[in-house]
Amino acid sequence: MEARELGLFIAKLRKEKQITQAELAKRLNVTDKAVSRWERGLGFPDINTLEPLADSLGISLSELMKCEKNCEADKTQNDSDTGILASIDIAKRQKNKMMKKILFGFSCSIVGVCVVLYGIYLFINSTWTMRFSGSDGPTAIFIAGKIGVWPPMIILGAGSAVLAAGVYALARSLNNDK
């Protein structure tokens, strides 16, 4: 299916139904500029708008995908519409799953970088401090101590592991083969 062919088909059906581009855009929750781009053959509608577009134009999904209007509505038409709807549903679920993987990978990467930086800070600074304020105002307890080598190393290792998991998750989610 060519973008120009689909655009001419959408424009023809829209004009037959005596619907303006703005009215169609409002029904589909898109801009009238998007409808104009489709009709000029400069792009395709988003997969989420295909079903509402077909409904707004009074045709089936298979008719929209074939860019031709069938005069008779038979059982195979409904079967192909069911298949197209199932494909759209699968594509939506895959997109949501991929977005969750990207969000997980990005979050792990951010947390990993923060933990690694904190571990480096502890390694360089090698001291810790705590301050407890008193209830009467000027009274406060200040405690300080020296940190050994192991706590920063453990924190660095944990942060590196989380960072590696995040990068791996991002790489897998951006891989088109899976």
Sequence and secondary structure as in RCSB ss.txt:
>XXXX:A:sequence
MEARELGLFIAKLRKEKQITQAELAKRLNVTDKAVSRWERGLGFPDINTLEPLADSLGISLSELMKCEKNCEADK
TQNDSDTGILASIDIAKRQKNKMMKKILFGFSCSIVGVCVVLYGIYLFINSTWTMRFSGSDGPTAIFIAGKIGVW
PPMIILGAGSAVLAAGVYALARSLNNDK
>XXXX:A:secstr
  HHHHHHHHHHHHHHTT  HHHHHHHHTS HHHHHHHHTTS    GGGHHHHHHHHT  HHHHHHT   SS  H
HHHHHHHHHHHHHHHHHHHHHHHHHHHHHHHHHHHHHHHHHHHHHHHHHH EEEEEEE TTSS EEEEEEE  SH
HHHHHHHHHHHHHHHHHHHHHHHH TT 
